[in-house]
Amino acid sequence: MSGREAVCSNCMALVPEAQTHVLPLFNETVERFVTTYRCDKCWPAALAEARTHLAASDDADEIASFADVLAGHAVFIHEYMRGDPAPVVKAICLRMLGLMESGAVRLSIGPDRPLKS
């Protein structure tokens, strides 16, 4: 197989880049949303989990971490960047999840970056 691949963060399957779903998911260990990679099989459950966690959260830092993950993939929530209140940013982030679910927005893995020593 040619081209880049990613490992599904859930089932550990090797997935071609074009079939990799990139999305924010809350990580309990680091207490923030992080970038995850999912295969077609694991993606719907991860999206539902992200939506459930974000919808239930009133924590401004958690909501900000979701927006930070998007920004890391060149999707900028302008309301977050200008300091709007967390409930405003949260509503927009939830809409972004809907756009991701519909396929209107798809985050890319991004460019390769060398490891820093």
Biopython code that builds the backbone (N, CA, C, O; Angstrom):
import numpy as np
from Bio.PDB.StructureBuilder import StructureBuilder

atoms = [
    (1, "MET", "N", (0.846, -1.172, 0.000)),
    (1, "MET", "CA", (0.000, 0.000, 0.000)),
    (1, "MET", "C", (0.895, 1.239, 0.000)),
    (1, "MET", "O", (1.869, 1.308, 0.750)),
    (2, "SER", "N", (0.564, 2.205, -0.835)),
    (2, "SER", "CA", (1.369, 3.421, -0.889)),
    (2, "SER", "C", (0.636, 4.551, -0.172)),
    (2, "SER", "O", (-0.573, 4.477, 0.049)),
    (3, "GLY", "N", (1.373, 5.589, 0.185)),
    (3, "GLY", "CA", (0.785, 6.730, 0.863)),
    (3, "GLY", "C", (0.830, 6.570, 2.372)),
    (3, "GLY", "O", (1.204, 5.524, 2.904)),
    (4, "ARG", "N", (0.441, 7.631, 3.031)),
    (4, "ARG", "CA", (0.486, 7.620, 4.492)),
    (4, "ARG", "C", (-0.680, 6.826, 5.059)),
    (4, "ARG", "O", (-1.725, 6.655, 4.432)),
    (5, "GLU", "N", (-0.449, 6.352, 6.270)),
    (5, "GLU", "CA", (-1.469, 5.616, 7.002)),
    (5, "GLU", "C", (-1.480, 6.114, 8.435)),
    (5, "GLU", "O", (-0.523, 6.735, 8.897)),
    (6, "ALA", "N", (-2.566, 5.838, 9.131)),
    (6, "ALA", "CA", (-2.672, 6.166, 10.551)),
    (6, "ALA", "C", (-3.148, 4.923, 11.275)),
    (6, "ALA", "O", (-3.701, 4.002, 10.673)),
    (7, "VAL", "N", (-2.925, 4.915, 12.568)),
    (7, "VAL", "CA", (-3.400, 3.823, 13.405)),
    (7, "VAL", "C", (-4.649, 4.318, 14.118)),
    (7, "VAL", "O", (-4.630, 5.375, 14.748)),
    (8, "CYS", "N", (-5.732, 3.558, 14.021)),
    (8, "CYS", "CA", (-6.966, 3.904, 14.724)),
    (8, "CYS", "C", (-6.665, 3.937, 16.223)),
    (8, "CYS", "O", (-6.128, 2.980, 16.781)),
    (9, "SER", "N", (-7.018, 5.043, 16.858)),
    (9, "SER", "CA", (-6.749, 5.213, 18.289)),
    (9, "SER", "C", (-7.575, 4.265, 19.151)),
    (9, "SER", "O", (-7.317, 4.142, 20.348)),
    (10, "ASN", "N", (-8.556, 3.598, 18.568)),
    (10, "ASN", "CA", (-9.400, 2.685, 19.329)),
    (10, "ASN", "C", (-9.025, 1.222, 19.097)),
    (10, "ASN", "O", (-8.625, 0.522, 20.028)),
    (11, "CYS", "N", (-9.156, 0.764, 17.845)),
    (11, "CYS", "CA", (-8.949, -0.667, 17.567)),
    (11, "CYS", "C", (-7.542, -0.992, 17.080)),
    (11, "CYS", "O", (-7.191, -2.157, 16.896)),
    (12, "MET", "N", (-6.738, 0.055, 16.872)),
    (12, "MET", "CA", (-5.347, -0.075, 16.439)),
    (12, "MET", "C", (-5.191, -0.600, 15.008)),
    (12, "MET", "O", (-4.109, -1.051, 14.633)),
    (13, "ALA", "N", (-6.247, -0.546, 14.214)),
    (13, "ALA", "CA", (-6.159, -0.954, 12.811)),
    (13, "ALA", "C", (-5.357, 0.088, 12.038)),
    (13, "ALA", "O", (-5.421, 1.281, 12.336)),
    (14, "LEU", "N", (-4.616, -0.365, 11.061)),
    (14, "LEU", "CA", (-3.870, 0.519, 10.172)),
    (14, "LEU", "C", (-4.841, 1.007, 9.096)),
    (14, "LEU", "O", (-5.473, 0.199, 8.416)),
    (15, "VAL", "N", (-4.958, 2.332, 8.942)),
    (15, "VAL", "CA", (-5.970, 2.922, 8.071)),
    (15, "VAL", "C", (-5.294, 3.858, 7.064)),
    (15, "VAL", "O", (-4.476, 4.689, 7.459)),
    (16, "PRO", "N", (-5.621, 3.739, 5.769)),
    (16, "PRO", "CA", (-5.088, 4.693, 4.790)),
    (16, "PRO", "C", (-5.518, 6.112, 5.167)),
    (16, "PRO", "O", (-6.606, 6.316, 5.705)),
    (17, "GLU", "N", (-4.667, 7.072, 4.885)),
    (17, "GLU", "CA", (-4.946, 8.458, 5.259)),
    (17, "GLU", "C", (-6.320, 8.926, 4.781)),
    (17, "GLU", "O", (-7.044, 9.581, 5.531)),
    (18, "ALA", "N", (-6.683, 8.601, 3.554)),
    (18, "ALA", "CA", (-7.956, 9.058, 2.993)),
    (18, "ALA", "C", (-9.164, 8.507, 3.747)),
    (18, "ALA", "O", (-10.254, 9.074, 3.668)),
    (19, "GLN", "N", (-8.982, 7.421, 4.467)),
    (19, "GLN", "CA", (-10.084, 6.809, 5.212)),
    (19, "GLN", "C", (-9.985, 7.064, 6.713)),
    (19, "GLN", "O", (-10.764, 6.511, 7.490)),
    (20, "THR", "N", (-9.040, 7.890, 7.117)),
    (20, "THR", "CA", (-8.852, 8.189, 8.532)),
    (20, "THR", "C", (-9.731, 9.362, 8.939)),
    (20, "THR", "O", (-9.727, 10.408, 8.290)),
    (21, "HIS", "N", (-10.477, 9.181, 10.010)),
    (21, "HIS", "CA", (-11.305, 10.251, 10.570)),
    (21, "HIS", "C", (-10.536, 10.865, 11.741)),
    (21, "HIS", "O", (-10.189, 10.174, 12.699)),
    (22, "VAL", "N", (-10.279, 12.157, 11.654)),
    (22, "VAL", "CA", (-9.552, 12.889, 12.683)),
    (22, "VAL", "C", (-10.585, 13.682, 13.480)),
    (22, "VAL", "O", (-11.362, 14.447, 12.910)),
    (23, "LEU", "N", (-10.589, 13.495, 14.805)),
    (23, "LEU", "CA", (-11.529, 14.264, 15.599)),
    (23, "LEU", "C", (-11.043, 14.460, 17.025)),
    (23, "LEU", "O", (-10.242, 13.678, 17.536)),
    (24, "PRO", "N", (-11.544, 15.525, 17.665)),
    (24, "PRO", "CA", (-11.222, 15.741, 19.073)),
    (24, "PRO", "C", (-11.983, 14.736, 19.930)),
    (24, "PRO", "O", (-13.151, 14.444, 19.671)),
    (25, "LEU", "N", (-11.318, 14.216, 20.943)),
    (25, "LEU", "CA", (-11.970, 13.322, 21.889)),
    (25, "LEU", "C", (-11.403, 13.628, 23.267)),
    (25, "LEU", "O", (-10.206, 13.872, 23.413)),
    (26, "PHE", "N", (-12.270, 13.614, 24.276)),
    (26, "PHE", "CA", (-11.812, 13.963, 25.617)),
    (26, "PHE", "C", (-10.982, 12.827, 26.192)),
    (26, "PHE", "O", (-11.380, 11.663, 26.151)),
    (27, "ASN", "N", (-9.819, 13.186, 26.729)),
    (27, "ASN", "CA", (-8.909, 12.229, 27.362)),
    (27, "ASN", "C", (-8.933, 12.499, 28.861)),
    (27, "ASN", "O", (-8.521, 13.566, 29.319)),
    (28, "GLU", "N", (-9.420, 11.519, 29.621)),
    (28, "GLU", "CA", (-9.545, 11.664, 31.072)),
    (28, "GLU", "C", (-8.186, 11.844, 31.753)),
    (28, "GLU", "O", (-8.087, 12.545, 32.760)),
    (29, "THR", "N", (-7.156, 11.227, 31.218)),
    (29, "THR", "CA", (-5.839, 11.297, 31.840)),
    (29, "THR", "C", (-5.275, 12.711, 31.817)),
    (29, "THR", "O", (-4.762, 13.197, 32.824)),
    (30, "VAL", "N", (-5.371, 13.364, 30.677)),
    (30, "VAL", "CA", (-4.825, 14.721, 30.557)),
    (30, "VAL", "C", (-5.890, 15.792, 30.787)),
    (30, "VAL", "O", (-5.588, 16.985, 30.796)),
    (31, "GLU", "N", (-7.131, 15.361, 30.971)),
    (31, "GLU", "CA", (-8.261, 16.243, 31.277)),
    (31, "GLU", "C", (-8.464, 17.337, 30.240)),
    (31, "GLU", "O", (-8.646, 18.509, 30.568)),
    (32, "ARG", "N", (-8.428, 16.919, 28.977)),
    (32, "ARG", "CA", (-8.656, 17.851, 27.868)),
    (32, "ARG", "C", (-8.975, 17.054, 26.608)),
    (32, "ARG", "O", (-8.753, 15.845, 26.545)),
    (33, "PHE", "N", (-9.495, 17.749, 25.617)),
    (33, "PHE", "CA", (-9.702, 17.122, 24.317)),
    (33, "PHE", "C", (-8.355, 17.009, 23.614)),
    (33, "PHE", "O", (-7.521, 17.911, 23.700)),
    (34, "VAL", "N", (-8.153, 15.907, 22.927)),
    (34, "VAL", "CA", (-6.938, 15.649, 22.170)),
    (34, "VAL", "C", (-7.320, 15.167, 20.774)),
    (34, "VAL", "O", (-8.456, 14.749, 20.548)),
    (35, "THR", "N", (-6.385, 15.223, 19.851)),
    (35, "THR", "CA", (-6.608, 14.697, 18.504)),
    (35, "THR", "C", (-6.578, 13.177, 18.545)),
    (35, "THR", "O", (-5.670, 12.576, 19.119)),
    (36, "THR", "N", (-7.591, 12.562, 17.925)),
    (36, "THR", "CA", (-7.606, 11.112, 17.792)),
    (36, "THR", "C", (-7.836, 10.755, 16.323)),
    (36, "THR", "O", (-8.329, 11.564, 15.536)),
    (37, "TYR", "N", (-7.472, 9.546, 15.986)),
    (37, "TYR", "CA", (-7.630, 9.031, 14.629)),
    (37, "TYR", "C", (-8.506, 7.790, 14.715)),
    (37, "TYR", "O", (-8.278, 6.919, 15.554)),
    (38, "ARG", "N", (-9.512, 7.711, 13.841)),
    (38, "ARG", "CA", (-10.435, 6.583, 13.885)),
    (38, "ARG", "C", (-10.644, 6.001, 12.491)),
    (38, "ARG", "O", (-10.613, 6.705, 11.482)),
    (39, "CYS", "N", (-10.859, 4.691, 12.477)),
    (39, "CYS", "CA", (-11.227, 3.997, 11.245)),
    (39, "CYS", "C", (-12.733, 4.194, 11.030)),
    (39, "CYS", "O", (-13.426, 4.720, 11.901)),
    (40, "ASP", "N", (-13.226, 3.772, 9.879)),
    (40, "ASP", "CA", (-14.658, 3.914, 9.583)),
    (40, "ASP", "C", (-15.533, 3.209, 10.613)),
    (40, "ASP", "O", (-16.619, 3.688, 10.940)),
    (41, "LYS", "N", (-15.066, 2.081, 11.122)),
    (41, "LYS", "CA", (-15.857, 1.297, 12.078)),
    (41, "LYS", "C", (-15.940, 1.983, 13.446)),
    (41, "LYS", "O", (-16.993, 1.967, 14.084)),
    (42, "CYS", "N", (-14.859, 2.571, 13.887)),
    (42, "CYS", "CA", (-14.800, 3.167, 15.233)),
    (42, "CYS", "C", (-15.216, 4.630, 15.279)),
    (42, "CYS", "O", (-15.493, 5.155, 16.357)),
    (43, "TRP", "N", (-15.264, 5.288, 14.145)),
    (43, "TRP", "CA", (-15.522, 6.719, 14.102)),
    (43, "TRP", "C", (-16.883, 7.133, 14.651)),
    (43, "TRP", "O", (-16.941, 8.081, 15.434)),
    (44, "PRO", "N", (-17.985, 6.473, 14.283)),
    (44, "PRO", "CA", (-19.292, 6.946, 14.772)),
    (44, "PRO", "C", (-19.394, 6.964, 16.303)),
    (44, "PRO", "O", (-19.932, 7.913, 16.874)),
    (45, "ALA", "N", (-18.892, 5.944, 16.954)),
    (45, "ALA", "CA", (-18.962, 5.904, 18.426)),
    (45, "ALA", "C", (-18.093, 6.999, 19.047)),
    (45, "ALA", "O", (-18.476, 7.600, 20.051)),
    (46, "ALA", "N", (-16.935, 7.258, 18.459)),
    (46, "ALA", "CA", (-16.061, 8.309, 18.982)),
    (46, "ALA", "C", (-16.707, 9.684, 18.810)),
    (46, "ALA", "O", (-16.616, 10.529, 19.700)),
    (47, "LEU", "N", (-17.348, 9.905, 17.685)),
    (47, "LEU", "CA", (-18.034, 11.171, 17.462)),
    (47, "LEU", "C", (-19.158, 11.353, 18.481)),
    (47, "LEU", "O", (-19.319, 12.437, 19.041)),
    (48, "ALA", "N", (-19.925, 10.307, 18.720)),
    (48, "ALA", "CA", (-21.004, 10.377, 19.716)),
    (48, "ALA", "C", (-20.449, 10.640, 21.109)),
    (48, "ALA", "O", (-21.030, 11.407, 21.878)),
    (49, "GLU", "N", (-19.329, 10.008, 21.434)),
    (49, "GLU", "CA", (-18.687, 10.217, 22.738)),
    (49, "GLU", "C", (-18.213, 11.663, 22.892)),
    (49, "GLU", "O", (-18.396, 12.273, 23.946)),
    (50, "ALA", "N", (-17.605, 12.204, 21.840)),
    (50, "ALA", "CA", (-17.141, 13.596, 21.884)),
    (50, "ALA", "C", (-18.322, 14.540, 22.076)),
    (50, "ALA", "O", (-18.249, 15.479, 22.869)),
    (51, "ARG", "N", (-19.409, 14.290, 21.350)),
    (51, "ARG", "CA", (-20.595, 15.141, 21.452)),
    (51, "ARG", "C", (-21.188, 15.069, 22.857)),
    (51, "ARG", "O", (-21.536, 16.098, 23.437)),
    (52, "THR", "N", (-21.302, 13.879, 23.399)),
    (52, "THR", "CA", (-21.873, 13.703, 24.732)),
    (52, "THR", "C", (-21.038, 14.432, 25.779)),
    (52, "THR", "O", (-21.580, 15.128, 26.639)),
    (53, "HIS", "N", (-19.724, 14.272, 25.706)),
    (53, "HIS", "CA", (-18.857, 14.914, 26.702)),
    (53, "HIS", "C", (-18.917, 16.434, 26.571)),
    (53, "HIS", "O", (-19.066, 17.139, 27.569)),
    (54, "LEU", "N", (-18.802, 16.935, 25.352)),
    (54, "LEU", "CA", (-18.815, 18.374, 25.145)),
    (54, "LEU", "C", (-20.157, 18.976, 25.553)),
    (54, "LEU", "O", (-20.194, 20.028, 26.192)),
    (55, "ALA", "N", (-21.249, 18.326, 25.193)),
    (55, "ALA", "CA", (-22.579, 18.845, 25.525)),
    (55, "ALA", "C", (-22.789, 18.929, 27.031)),
    (55, "ALA", "O", (-23.471, 19.836, 27.509)),
    (56, "ALA", "N", (-22.210, 17.993, 27.788)),
    (56, "ALA", "CA", (-22.389, 17.961, 29.240)),
    (56, "ALA", "C", (-21.422, 18.876, 29.980)),
    (56, "ALA", "O", (-21.597, 19.119, 31.174)),
    (57, "SER", "N", (-20.407, 19.385, 29.293)),
    (57, "SER", "CA", (-19.360, 20.153, 29.961)),
    (57, "SER", "C", (-19.704, 21.634, 30.081)),
    (57, "SER", "O", (-20.180, 22.263, 29.135)),
    (58, "ASP", "N", (-19.453, 22.163, 31.256)),
    (58, "ASP", "CA", (-19.518, 23.607, 31.477)),
    (58, "ASP", "C", (-18.131, 24.150, 31.810)),
    (58, "ASP", "O", (-17.980, 25.319, 32.165)),
    (59, "ASP", "N", (-17.128, 23.294, 31.692)),
    (59, "ASP", "CA", (-15.754, 23.653, 32.036)),
    (59, "ASP", "C", (-15.118, 24.430, 30.881)),
    (59, "ASP", "O", (-14.915, 23.885, 29.796)),
    (60, "ALA", "N", (-14.810, 25.689, 31.119)),
    (60, "ALA", "CA", (-14.249, 26.542, 30.069)),
    (60, "ALA", "C", (-12.943, 25.989, 29.510)),
    (60, "ALA", "O", (-12.675, 26.120, 28.315)),
    (61, "ASP", "N", (-12.125, 25.370, 30.366)),
    (61, "ASP", "CA", (-10.857, 24.813, 29.888)),
    (61, "ASP", "C", (-11.087, 23.621, 28.960)),
    (61, "ASP", "O", (-10.379, 23.471, 27.964)),
    (62, "GLU", "N", (-12.056, 22.782, 29.268)),
    (62, "GLU", "CA", (-12.376, 21.642, 28.396)),
    (62, "GLU", "C", (-12.876, 22.134, 27.044)),
    (62, "GLU", "O", (-12.455, 21.641, 25.998)),
    (63, "ILE", "N", (-13.773, 23.107, 27.075)),
    (63, "ILE", "CA", (-14.318, 23.655, 25.831)),
    (63, "ILE", "C", (-13.202, 24.299, 25.017)),
    (63, "ILE", "O", (-13.142, 24.134, 23.799)),
    (64, "ALA", "N", (-12.325, 25.028, 25.688)),
    (64, "ALA", "CA", (-11.181, 25.644, 25.008)),
    (64, "ALA", "C", (-10.286, 24.583, 24.384)),
    (64, "ALA", "O", (-9.768, 24.781, 23.286)),
    (65, "SER", "N", (-10.099, 23.457, 25.073)),
    (65, "SER", "CA", (-9.231, 22.414, 24.529)),
    (65, "SER", "C", (-9.812, 21.823, 23.247)),
    (65, "SER", "O", (-9.061, 21.426, 22.356)),
    (66, "PHE", "N", (-11.138, 21.762, 23.145)),
    (66, "PHE", "CA", (-11.777, 21.307, 21.909)),
    (66, "PHE", "C", (-11.438, 22.275, 20.774)),
    (66, "PHE", "O", (-11.041, 21.856, 19.687)),
    (67, "ALA", "N", (-11.599, 23.568, 21.039)),
    (67, "ALA", "CA", (-11.281, 24.580, 20.032)),
    (67, "ALA", "C", (-9.795, 24.550, 19.675)),
    (67, "ALA", "O", (-9.429, 24.792, 18.525)),
    (68, "ASP", "N", (-8.943, 24.255, 20.651)),
    (68, "ASP", "CA", (-7.502, 24.162, 20.388)),
    (68, "ASP", "C", (-7.175, 23.004, 19.448)),
    (68, "ASP", "O", (-6.320, 23.135, 18.572)),
    (69, "VAL", "N", (-7.854, 21.873, 19.629)),
    (69, "VAL", "CA", (-7.631, 20.738, 18.720)),
    (69, "VAL", "C", (-8.014, 21.142, 17.303)),
    (69, "VAL", "O", (-7.272, 20.877, 16.358)),
    (70, "LEU", "N", (-9.167, 21.782, 17.151)),
    (70, "LEU", "CA", (-9.574, 22.228, 15.813)),
    (70, "LEU", "C", (-8.538, 23.175, 15.218)),
    (70, "LEU", "O", (-8.188, 23.054, 14.044)),
    (71, "ALA", "N", (-8.048, 24.114, 16.019)),
    (71, "ALA", "CA", (-7.061, 25.081, 15.537)),
    (71, "ALA", "C", (-5.788, 24.378, 15.072)),
    (71, "ALA", "O", (-5.134, 24.831, 14.133)),
    (72, "GLY", "N", (-5.440, 23.282, 15.726)),
    (72, "GLY", "CA", (-4.273, 22.506, 15.322)),
    (72, "GLY", "C", (-4.430, 21.870, 13.948)),
    (72, "GLY", "O", (-3.462, 21.394, 13.356)),
    (73, "HIS", "N", (-5.666, 21.868, 13.450)),
    (73, "HIS", "CA", (-5.962, 21.322, 12.126)),
    (73, "HIS", "C", (-6.501, 22.415, 11.200)),
    (73, "HIS", "O", (-7.210, 22.134, 10.234)),
    (74, "ALA", "N", (-6.150, 23.667, 11.515)),
    (74, "ALA", "CA", (-6.483, 24.832, 10.690)),
    (74, "ALA", "C", (-7.979, 25.110, 10.592)),
    (74, "ALA", "O", (-8.451, 25.632, 9.581)),
    (75, "VAL", "N", (-8.728, 24.761, 11.643)),
    (75, "VAL", "CA", (-10.142, 25.127, 11.745)),
    (75, "VAL", "C", (-10.242, 26.031, 12.966)),
    (75, "VAL", "O", (-10.085, 25.582, 14.102)),
    (76, "PHE", "N", (-10.503, 27.300, 12.720)),
    (76, "PHE", "CA", (-10.446, 28.289, 13.791)),
    (76, "PHE", "C", (-11.842, 28.745, 14.193)),
    (76, "PHE", "O", (-12.652, 29.130, 13.350)),
    (77, "ILE", "N", (-12.108, 28.696, 15.483)),
    (77, "ILE", "CA", (-13.358, 29.199, 16.035)),
    (77, "ILE", "C", (-13.076, 30.652, 16.436)),
    (77, "ILE", "O", (-12.452, 30.911, 17.465)),
    (78, "HIS", "N", (-13.531, 31.569, 15.631)),
    (78, "HIS", "CA", (-13.195, 32.979, 15.848)),
    (78, "HIS", "C", (-13.721, 33.495, 17.186)),
    (78, "HIS", "O", (-13.084, 34.330, 17.829)),
    (79, "GLU", "N", (-14.871, 33.001, 17.596)),
    (79, "GLU", "CA", (-15.435, 33.423, 18.877)),
    (79, "GLU", "C", (-14.524, 33.011, 20.032)),
    (79, "GLU", "O", (-14.400, 33.738, 21.018)),
    (80, "TYR", "N", (-13.895, 31.857, 19.911)),
    (80, "TYR", "CA", (-12.938, 31.417, 20.932)),
    (80, "TYR", "C", (-11.700, 32.309, 20.903)),
    (80, "TYR", "O", (-11.194, 32.725, 21.945)),
    (81, "MET", "N", (-11.226, 32.594, 19.704)),
    (81, "MET", "CA", (-10.008, 33.382, 19.553)),
    (81, "MET", "C", (-10.173, 34.807, 20.101)),
    (81, "MET", "O", (-9.210, 35.396, 20.592)),
    (82, "ARG", "N", (-11.376, 35.352, 20.019)),
    (82, "ARG", "CA", (-11.577, 36.713, 20.526)),
    (82, "ARG", "C", (-12.045, 36.741, 21.976)),
    (82, "ARG", "O", (-12.281, 37.812, 22.535)),
    (83, "GLY", "N", (-12.181, 35.549, 22.593)),
    (83, "GLY", "CA", (-12.481, 35.491, 24.012)),
    (83, "GLY", "C", (-13.948, 35.496, 24.380)),
    (83, "GLY", "O", (-14.300, 35.884, 25.493)),
    (84, "ASP", "N", (-14.810, 35.076, 23.474)),
    (84, "ASP", "CA", (-16.236, 35.000, 23.804)),
    (84, "ASP", "C", (-16.461, 34.010, 24.944)),
    (84, "ASP", "O", (-15.607, 33.158, 25.190)),
    (85, "PRO", "N", (-17.594, 34.106, 25.647)),
    (85, "PRO", "CA", (-17.873, 33.205, 26.766)),
    (85, "PRO", "C", (-17.931, 31.732, 26.329)),
    (85, "PRO", "O", (-18.280, 31.415, 25.192)),
    (86, "ALA", "N", (-17.580, 30.853, 27.264)),
    (86, "ALA", "CA", (-17.532, 29.409, 26.988)),
    (86, "ALA", "C", (-18.838, 28.866, 26.400)),
    (86, "ALA", "O", (-18.768, 28.056, 25.475)),
    (87, "PRO", "N", (-20.037, 29.263, 26.881)),
    (87, "PRO", "CA", (-21.262, 28.717, 26.288)),
    (87, "PRO", "C", (-21.419, 29.046, 24.802)),
    (87, "PRO", "O", (-21.963, 28.242, 24.045)),
    (88, "VAL", "N", (-20.954, 30.203, 24.387)),
    (88, "VAL", "CA", (-21.003, 30.586, 22.971)),
    (88, "VAL", "C", (-20.060, 29.700, 22.161)),
    (88, "VAL", "O", (-20.423, 29.194, 21.099)),
    (89, "VAL", "N", (-18.860, 29.523, 22.671)),
    (89, "VAL", "CA", (-17.862, 28.696, 21.985)),
    (89, "VAL", "C", (-18.329, 27.243, 21.944)),
    (89, "VAL", "O", (-18.179, 26.565, 20.927)),
    (90, "LYS", "N", (-18.889, 26.773, 23.041)),
    (90, "LYS", "CA", (-19.381, 25.388, 23.108)),
    (90, "LYS", "C", (-20.442, 25.136, 22.037)),
    (90, "LYS", "O", (-20.402, 24.106, 21.364)),
    (91, "ALA", "N", (-21.384, 26.053, 21.871)),
    (91, "ALA", "CA", (-22.440, 25.877, 20.872)),
    (91, "ALA", "C", (-21.842, 25.756, 19.473)),
    (91, "ALA", "O", (-22.299, 24.940, 18.672)),
    (92, "ILE", "N", (-20.836, 26.552, 19.176)),
    (92, "ILE", "CA", (-20.196, 26.497, 17.859)),
    (92, "ILE", "C", (-19.419, 25.193, 17.700)),
    (92, "ILE", "O", (-19.433, 24.590, 16.627)),
    (93, "CYS", "N", (-18.747, 24.758, 18.751)),
    (93, "CYS", "CA", (-18.012, 23.482, 18.691)),
    (93, "CYS", "C", (-18.969, 22.317, 18.464)),
    (93, "CYS", "O", (-18.647, 21.390, 17.721)),
    (94, "LEU", "N", (-20.125, 22.352, 19.087)),
    (94, "LEU", "CA", (-21.124, 21.298, 18.858)),
    (94, "LEU", "C", (-21.615, 21.320, 17.414)),
    (94, "LEU", "O", (-21.846, 20.267, 16.822)),
    (95, "ARG", "N", (-21.774, 22.509, 16.848)),
    (95, "ARG", "CA", (-22.149, 22.597, 15.426)),
    (95, "ARG", "C", (-21.044, 22.037, 14.544)),
    (95, "ARG", "O", (-21.317, 21.399, 13.527)),
    (96, "MET", "N", (-19.777, 22.280, 14.940)),
    (96, "MET", "CA", (-18.652, 21.724, 14.170)),
    (96, "MET", "C", (-18.706, 20.200, 14.162)),
    (96, "MET", "O", (-18.424, 19.574, 13.140)),
    (97, "LEU", "N", (-19.068, 19.597, 15.300)),
    (97, "LEU", "CA", (-19.211, 18.138, 15.332)),
    (97, "LEU", "C", (-20.298, 17.686, 14.356)),
    (97, "LEU", "O", (-20.154, 16.656, 13.696)),
    (98, "GLY", "N", (-21.371, 18.446, 14.266)),
    (98, "GLY", "CA", (-22.420, 18.123, 13.295)),
    (98, "GLY", "C", (-21.915, 18.214, 11.868)),
    (98, "GLY", "O", (-22.252, 17.376, 11.031)),
    (99, "LEU", "N", (-21.110, 19.225, 11.587)),
    (99, "LEU", "CA", (-20.527, 19.357, 10.248)),
    (99, "LEU", "C", (-19.546, 18.228, 9.955)),
    (99, "LEU", "O", (-19.455, 17.750, 8.825)),
    (100, "MET", "N", (-18.817, 17.810, 10.978)),
    (100, "MET", "CA", (-17.905, 16.678, 10.800)),
    (100, "MET", "C", (-18.702, 15.409, 10.534)),
    (100, "MET", "O", (-18.338, 14.609, 9.671)),
    (101, "GLU", "N", (-19.784, 15.228, 11.273)),
    (101, "GLU", "CA", (-20.620, 14.034, 11.085)),
    (101, "GLU", "C", (-21.212, 13.982, 9.683)),
    (101, "GLU", "O", (-21.286, 12.912, 9.079)),
    (102, "SER", "N", (-21.635, 15.131, 9.161)),
    (102, "SER", "CA", (-22.247, 15.181, 7.829)),
    (102, "SER", "C", (-21.222, 15.060, 6.702)),
    (102, "SER", "O", (-21.585, 14.805, 5.554)),
    (103, "GLY", "N", (-19.942, 15.244, 7.032)),
    (103, "GLY", "CA", (-18.902, 15.205, 6.012)),
    (103, "GLY", "C", (-18.603, 16.572, 5.425)),
    (103, "GLY", "O", (-17.714, 16.691, 4.581)),
    (104, "ALA", "N", (-19.321, 17.611, 5.847)),
    (104, "ALA", "CA", (-19.079, 18.957, 5.337)),
    (104, "ALA", "C", (-17.717, 19.490, 5.784)),
    (104, "ALA", "O", (-17.091, 20.282, 5.079)),
    (105, "VAL", "N", (-17.264, 19.047, 6.962)),
    (105, "VAL", "CA", (-15.942, 19.397, 7.473)),
    (105, "VAL", "C", (-15.219, 18.102, 7.791)),
    (105, "VAL", "O", (-15.750, 17.232, 8.481)),
    (106, "ARG", "N", (-14.018, 17.986, 7.287)),
    (106, "ARG", "CA", (-13.203, 16.807, 7.586)),
    (106, "ARG", "C", (-11.793, 17.270, 7.913)),
    (106, "ARG", "O", (-11.111, 17.868, 7.081)),
    (107, "LEU", "N", (-11.372, 16.987, 9.130)),
    (107, "LEU", "CA", (-10.026, 17.363, 9.540)),
    (107, "LEU", "C", (-9.023, 16.451, 8.864)),
    (107, "LEU", "O", (-9.261, 15.255, 8.703)),
    (108, "SER", "N", (-7.896, 17.028, 8.468)),
    (108, "SER", "CA", (-6.848, 16.215, 7.847)),
    (108, "SER", "C", (-5.775, 15.888, 8.884)),
    (108, "SER", "O", (-5.644, 16.566, 9.903)),
    (109, "ILE", "N", (-5.032, 14.858, 8.603)),
    (109, "ILE", "CA", (-3.944, 14.462, 9.487)),
    (109, "ILE", "C", (-2.914, 15.576, 9.561)),
    (109, "ILE", "O", (-2.321, 15.801, 10.616)),
    (110, "GLY", "N", (-2.697, 16.268, 8.470)),
    (110, "GLY", "CA", (-1.739, 17.362, 8.448)),
    (110, "GLY", "C", (-0.392, 16.906, 7.923)),
    (110, "GLY", "O", (-0.200, 15.734, 7.599)),
    (111, "PRO", "N", (0.533, 17.842, 7.842)),
    (111, "PRO", "CA", (1.854, 17.519, 7.277)),
    (111, "PRO", "C", (2.695, 16.686, 8.235)),
    (111, "PRO", "O", (2.497, 16.712, 9.450)),
    (112, "ASP", "N", (3.624, 15.957, 7.666)),
    (112, "ASP", "CA", (4.614, 15.250, 8.488)),
    (112, "ASP", "C", (5.493, 16.290, 9.153)),
    (112, "ASP", "O", (5.808, 17.322, 8.559)),
    (113, "ARG", "N", (5.882, 16.020, 10.376)),
    (113, "ARG", "CA", (6.781, 16.920, 11.099)),
    (113, "ARG", "C", (7.904, 16.082, 11.703)),
    (113, "ARG", "O", (7.663, 15.007, 12.253)),
    (114, "PRO", "N", (9.118, 16.578, 11.597)),
    (114, "PRO", "CA", (10.219, 15.824, 12.202)),
    (114, "PRO", "C", (10.111, 15.844, 13.728)),
    (114, "PRO", "O", (9.614, 16.803, 14.318)),
    (115, "LEU", "N", (10.579, 14.781, 14.339)),
    (115, "LEU", "CA", (10.636, 14.743, 15.799)),
    (115, "LEU", "C", (11.694, 15.703, 16.287)),
    (115, "LEU", "O", (12.757, 15.828, 15.679)),
    (116, "LYS", "N", (11.411, 16.377, 17.374)),
    (116, "LYS", "CA", (12.387, 17.303, 17.955)),
    (116, "LYS", "C", (13.241, 16.518, 18.923)),
    (116, "LYS", "O", (12.750, 15.647, 19.641)),
    (117, "SER", "N", (14.536, 16.839, 18.938)),
    (117, "SER", "CA", (15.424, 16.136, 19.853)),
    (117, "SER", "C", (15.631, 16.915, 21.128)),
    (117, "SER", "O", (16.356, 16.466, 22.015)),
]
sb = StructureBuilder()
sb.init_structure("model")
sb.init_model(0)
sb.init_chain("A")
sb.init_seg("    ")
for serial, (resi, resn, name, xyz) in enumerate(atoms, 1):
    if name == "N":
        sb.init_residue(resn, " ", resi, " ")
    sb.init_atom(name, np.array(xyz, "f"), 0.0, 1.0, " ", f" {name:<3s}", serial, name[0])
structure = sb.get_structure()
